Amino acid sequence: MKEEFSPEISFVSPVYKAERILDKLVSEIQKVMDEINQPYEVILVDDRSPDGSWQVMRKISSKFPEVKSIRLSRNFGQHPAIMAGLSMAKGEWVVVMDCDLQDQPKEVLKLYNKAKEGFDIVFAKRKHRKDGFLKKMSSAIFSKVYSFFTDTKYDNEIANFGIYNKKTIKSILEITDAIKFFPLFVKLVGFNFTSVVVEHAEREEGESSYSFSKLISLAFNTIISFSNKPLKLFVKFGITMSMISFLFGIYNIYLAMTNQIEVLGYSSIIVSVWFLSGIIITTIGVTGIYIGKIFDQTKNRPTFIIDEIV
């Protein structure tokens, strides 16, 4: 009976518009693994990239048996693609990294050595990010907003890149949330973690696939999925407005009893009606969004579908 291959390290990388850099990515991984000198596998997940990435991945897998290429049935997004790769990983340790080579494979040696000191998770901390202004700004805003809404500390210098023990990955795969966001799943499962400062590189090719609207959508969906604080804030705001309205009503009764009101204010009534109506509609809308997320969760649809494996 053939013994199943059991690598020490599995590399998982979601692929999107990366046909020109995949060869270099695999080459850099091979260099660092020659230095680590442990069995490994590379799992590339094509998130149905519109360019020729899949054809390049097929060629690489046919040339190097340690490289497994997976193609999803459609574009599911970066984080579902990561989850697809994690579901196929067999390593004792799993390295998750982007395919654009801003996450540099040579830094894996640093992460692996730190993990061997007894940590289950070692995050790659990007002290000096080489991203554009928009991405840096949106990342900083997201970290502040997410920290506020979830009452946790979110470090925008840490993203997907890191090394994770297989028990951590097993726990992450057991999370059944319909919306996937890998860094927050890692925070959720806990375990013994630390971080190591790594060198962040310039993007090798092209631009980020995350437009500003996509970043806003990701932030909104993630906050709604991981926090119910918006609902609590609206409840507090509603109670505050009720108290103010009650006190204002008492004041108006006093004015009426002392004959100080001669003409009722039309403008104040209209403004109050529109203002309170806006609050009510917004509150109903936010509640509806949460109900919609519950509906999505109860449908239990797969968050990714694998079309082909090479």
N, C-alpha and C positions, 0 to 999 in steps of 0.2 A: 504494500500500500504506500503510495507516494506521500511523503511528509509535507504538510502545509507550510509554505514559506512564512516565516515570522520575522519581519523586519524590526530593527531597533527604532528607526525613525520613519514616519510617514510624512511626506510633504503634501499639503492640500492647497491648491491654488485655483480660484475661479478665473476663467478666461473670458475676456470680452474685448474685441478689437485689438488683438495682440499678435497678429500673424508675423510681424517683423521682429519680435523680441523673444518669441518662445524658444528658439534654438539657443539663444544666449542665456535665458533663464535656466534651462536644463543643464547647460554647460557649467554655469556658475554653481548650481546645486551639486553637480558631480565633483567639482573641484573641492568644495568644502567637505563632502562626504569621503573623499580620498584621504583628507586630513583626519577626519574623525575615525575613519576605518571601521565602520559598522554597517551591517546590512540595512538597506533602505528601499523605499519605494516613493515614486512621485505620482501623485494623482492630480491630473489636470481636468478641470470641469468646464466644458464649453457651455456657456449660458446662451446658447443659440446666437453666437456672434454673427453679424451680417457680413463680415469679411471672410477671408480664407483661413481663419484660425483652425477650423476643424481639419482641413486638409493637411495643414502643417502638423497638427497634433497626431494625426494618423501616421504620418511619415516618421515622426519621432518615436512613437510607440513600436513601430515595426523595426526600428533600428536599435532601440534600447529596451530590453525586456523589463527593466525596473520602472519604466514609465507606463502608467495606465491612463488612458484617455477616455473620458466620459462625456457624452453629449446629451443635453437635456432636450425634451420634446419641444420646448418653446423657451422664450426668455422669461425666467421666473424672478430674476434679480440676483444681486451679488450674494446676499446672505442665504437664501435658499440653495444657491449653487454651492456655497461653503458646506451647508448641511448635507448635501448630496455627496460631496467628497468625504466628509467625516464618516458617513454611513458605510463607506467602502474601505476606510483606513484600518490596517491591521497592526500598526506599529505600537510598541511600548510607549513611545512618545510621538506626538503629532505636532508638526509645525504648520501653522496657517499663515499664509502670506499672499499678498497681491501679486499679480503677474507683471506689473509694470516696471519692476526692478527698482522702485523706490524703496521697497523692503529688500535689503541686500542679503542674498544667501550666505555671504561670508560671515555675517553677524550671527548665524545659527550656531557656530562653534561657541561663541560667548554665551548664548542662551542655554545650550546643552550642558556646558560645564557648570553653569549656575544651578541648573535643574538637578544635576547629580549631587549637589550638596544637600538635597533632601526636600526640595520644593516640588509641589504638584503642578504649579503654573509659574511660568516666568514670562512676564510681559516685556515687549520691546518698547522702550520709552524714547520717543523722538524729541530730544531737547531742541534741536535746530531743524525744524521742518522746512523742506524745500518745495512746499506747495505754493500755489498762487495766492494772491491777496484774498480773492473771493472765498476760496476753500478754507483758508486759515480763519477768516472772519466768521464764516458760517459754522465752522467747527467750534469756535470759541463761544458763539451765541448758543449753539445747541447744548454744549456742556453746562453753561450757566442755567439755561431754561430747564434742562432735564434734571439737574441737581435740585433746583427749586421745587419742581413738581413731584419729585420722588423722595425728597428729603435724604438724598444720598450724595456722595461726592463722585463726580464723573470727571476723569482726567482726559482732556482732549489731546494730550501728548501720547496716549495709548489707543491703538485701534485693533485691527485683527491680528497683526504680526505678533507672534509669541510661540512658545513651546508648551505643550499641555500633556500631562500624563493621561494614559488611556482611560483611567477611572473618571477623570474629569470629562473627557469626550463622551463616555458612556452616559454620564449624568445629563450632559447637554442634549444628547439625542433623545432622552426620555421626556424632555420638555415638549408639550404638545401645543404650545401657542401657535395660532394660525399665522401671526406676523413674526417673522424670524429676524433677530438682530444679534449676531454672534457675540460682540463684546459684552452686551448686557446679560446674555445667557451665562457667560463665564463669571460675571459678577454675582449672578443669582445662585449658582451652585456652590460658591465658596471655595473651600479647600485652602491649603497652605500656599500662598502666592507671594511673589516678589517681582521686582522689575529691574531691568538692566538698561542703561543708556546705550543706544545704538546710533550709528551713523545713518542718516536719512539722505537718500540720493535724489538727484533731479530726475524727472520723468524721462525715460528713454525715448518714448515715441508717443505722438498724439496728445490728446487732452483727456481729462477725467470724463467718464461717461455720466457723472452726476451733474446735471444742470442745476441752476439755483432752485427751479420749481421742484425738481426731484429731491433735492436736499430738504426743502420745506415739507414736502409730502412724507419723506422718511421720518423727519423729526416729529411731525404731527402724529403719524400712525404709531410711532414708538412710544411717545408720551401717553397717548390714549390707551395703548395696550398694557403699559407697565405701571400706570398710575390712575387713581380715581380722585386725585386732588382737585382737578378742575371742577368736578361736581361739588366737592366740599366747599370750594371757594365761592361757587354760585349760591350755595345754601347760606354761607356766612354773609355774603353780599345782600341776599334777599332779606335775611333777618335784620341786618343793619338798616336797609331801606325801610323796612316795616316800622322799626323803632323811630327813625327820623320822621316818617309820615305820621305816626301816632303823636309824637311831640308837636309836629306842625299843626295837626288837627286840634290838639288841646289849646295851642296858641290862638288859632282862628276862632275857637269857641269863646275864648276870653275876649278877643277883639269884638266879636258879635254882641256879647253880653254887655260890653261897655260902650256900645254904639260907636265904635271906631271904624267900622267897615261901612263905607258909603256905596261903593261900586265894586262888585266882584270882578276880579281880574281874569279876563278872557285868555290872555297870553299865558299866564301861569298855569291855567287849567290845561290848555292845549299842550304846552311843553311837558307837563307832568304826565299826561296821557301817553304822548309819544315816547317819552323816556322810559316809563314803566312798561309800556308795550314792547319796546325794544329789548328790555331786560328779560321779559317773559318769553319772547320768541327765541332769544339767544339761549336761555336756559333749556327750553324745550328742544332746541337744535342740538345742544351738547348732549343732553340725555338721549336723544335719538341716535346720535353717533355711537354712544356706548351700547345701545340696544342693537345697532347694526353690527358692531363688533362681536357681540354675543351670538347673533345670528350666524355670522361667518364661522365662528368657532364651533357651533353645534352642527354645521354641515360636515365638518371633519373631512374636508377635501385634502388631498395630498398637496404638500407645499412644493414638491418638485416631482417630475416624472422623467425617468431615464429612458432615452431613446436608443442609445447605442453605446457599447463598451468595447474598446480596443486594448 
